[in-house]
Amino acid sequence: MNATVSPSTVSGTYVPPASKSAMQRACAAALLRSGTTILHNPGNSEDDRAALDLVTRLGAHVAKDESTITITSRGVQPKEGQLHCGESGLSVRMFTPIAALSSQELTITGSGSLTARPLDFFDTVLPQIGVRGGSTAGKLPLHVQGPLQPADITIDGSLSSQFLTGLLMAYSAAGARGVALTVKGLNSRPYIDLTLAVMRDFGMKVPRNDNYESFVFGDSVPTPAKDPLHYTVQGDWSGAAFGLVAGAIAGKLEVTGLDVFSEQADKAILRALMQTNVALSIREDGISVGGQAGGGGLNPFHFNATDCPDLFPPLVALASCCAGTSVIEGVHRLAHKESNRALTLQDEFGKLGLSVELQDDLMIVRGGTVLRGAAVSARHDHRIAMALGVAALRADGPVTIEGAEAVGKSYPQFWAHLQQLGASVSLTG
């Protein structure tokens, strides 16, 4: 499918989708607790559906109605030996240790770019916690057979915090006592805050966090959550970043449905917006964004995205409309996404006439010139598609984005939402 976005202004009220980071964690936590969980404001992205399929295959019963999803579980009791993670990096990294709670031999697969992502982390870690199996030459498919036995281990947290998320949940469900997970070089700490918050909300045993260097499971016994447990999935700061940038560069928006106290890493988009001098009002009941607070154009910004690498695409769209050079740190986090996002952002925004330079761990974006209309490609990457769509609002002519259906991975309603806000968006093919 192609999306053609013509120069437009946006206005009105913007409500982002449910957070897939929170939704997938909630699905895992619902599987691990004995009882019934009712999810309110559930997500419907491809990654969310992959998580629901996984908990079903691992023994839970899932029922949906118009506004809620009910998950009933007695713990990990696999119904079959094949688990499919779709293209979700979080699902494969989080559910592998969870699946290993079972003594049944299980094969874990995926599709698309997930088949190329490195998973040799498990080859080192699984044998240390009593799990047989591992990866296939460092990639999918994975083979696991537990039961997982919590032990003192040290892991590398530099590639992704999602491996730690899976181990934290699995250790808790396995009744870990008197053991610690030691982590070296942990990136994306806010995502671990989100994991621990979800575990707490679901009545799971939560370890002591020693400065993100060690997570210690003591002898305390958690207080079980009430049954049924009602859990409302937060609005998605990752998806909302694109709407917030759209308001900043091409109009004025009222944004609702976000928790301004959320642990989600991508809430940090607000810090970048503040640097640009855009008019920004942040309240518990909503956010207003749009118009320049001090008049004139948007100021360039310097932002460290090491702990929130998913912000790179919307930040490049924002930087393209700033009057000067913006710098984004943390490029090393972009190699193993749906595409190599550093190179993809450089190539595709280059077609619009934007200079994106890569210098060691820095991305240098030289704004100040009008983007030109052109044909570009999403490169099968949902966040690239959305970034190009938002930036196109300020181009001098139509921008046609090939592979626009990629947004379904995290934000199926994206193009419809842009249209509802007044953007000129035509979908074909």
HELIX and SHEET records of a PDB file:
HELIX    1   1 LYS A   20  LEU A   32  1                                  13    
HELIX    2   2 GLU A   46  ARG A   57  1                                  12    
HELIX    3   3 GLY A   89  ALA A   99  1                                  11    
HELIX    4   4 GLY A  112  ALA A  116  5                                   5    
HELIX    5   5 PHE A  121  VAL A  125  1                                   5    
HELIX    6   6 LEU A  126  ILE A  129  5                                   4    
HELIX    7   7 GLN A  162  ALA A  173  1                                  12    
HELIX    8   8 ARG A  189  ASP A  201  1                                  13    
HELIX    9   9 TRP A  237  ALA A  250  1                                  14    
HELIX   10  10 ALA A  265  ALA A  268  5                                   4    
HELIX   11  11 ILE A  269  GLN A  275  1                                   7    
HELIX   12  12 PRO A  309  LEU A  311  5                                   3    
HELIX   13  13 PHE A  312  ALA A  319  1                                   8    
HELIX   14  14 VAL A  331  LEU A  334  5                                   4    
HELIX   15  15 ARG A  341  GLY A  350  1                                  10    
HELIX   16  16 HIS A  382  ALA A  391  1                                  10    
HELIX   17  17 ALA A  392  ARG A  394  5                                   3    
HELIX   18  18 ALA A  404  LYS A  409  5                                   6    
HELIX   19  19 PHE A  414  GLN A  420  1                                   7    
SHEET    1   A 4 ALA A 375  SER A 377  0                                        
SHEET    2   A 4 VAL A 399  GLU A 402  1                                        
SHEET    3   A 4 ASN A   2  SER A   6 -1                                        
SHEET    4   A 4 SER A 424  THR A 428 -1                                        
SHEET    1   B 4 VAL A  10  TYR A  14  0                                        
SHEET    2   B 4 GLY A 251  VAL A 255  1                                        
SHEET    3   B 4 GLY A 286  GLN A 292 -1                                        
SHEET    4   B 4 VAL A 278  ARG A 283 -1                                        
SHEET    1   C 4 HIS A  61  LYS A  64  0                                        
SHEET    2   C 4 THR A  68  ARG A  74 -1                                        
SHEET    3   C 4 SER A  34  HIS A  40 -1                                        
SHEET    4   C 4 LEU A 229  THR A 232  1                                        
SHEET    1   D 4 GLN A  82  HIS A  84  0                                        
SHEET    2   D 4 LEU A 106  THR A 109  1                                        
SHEET    3   D 4 LYS A 139  GLN A 145 -1                                        
SHEET    4   D 4 ARG A 132  THR A 136 -1                                        
SHEET    1   E 4 ILE A 153  ASP A 156  0                                        
SHEET    2   E 4 VAL A 179  LYS A 184  1                                        
SHEET    3   E 4 SER A 214  PHE A 217 -1                                        
SHEET    4   E 4 ARG A 208  ASP A 210 -1                                        
SHEET    1   F 4 HIS A 302  ASN A 304  0                                        
SHEET    2   F 4 THR A 325  GLU A 329  1                                        
SHEET    3   F 4 LEU A 362  ARG A 366 -1                                        
SHEET    4   F 4 SER A 355  GLN A 359 -1                                        
END                                                                             
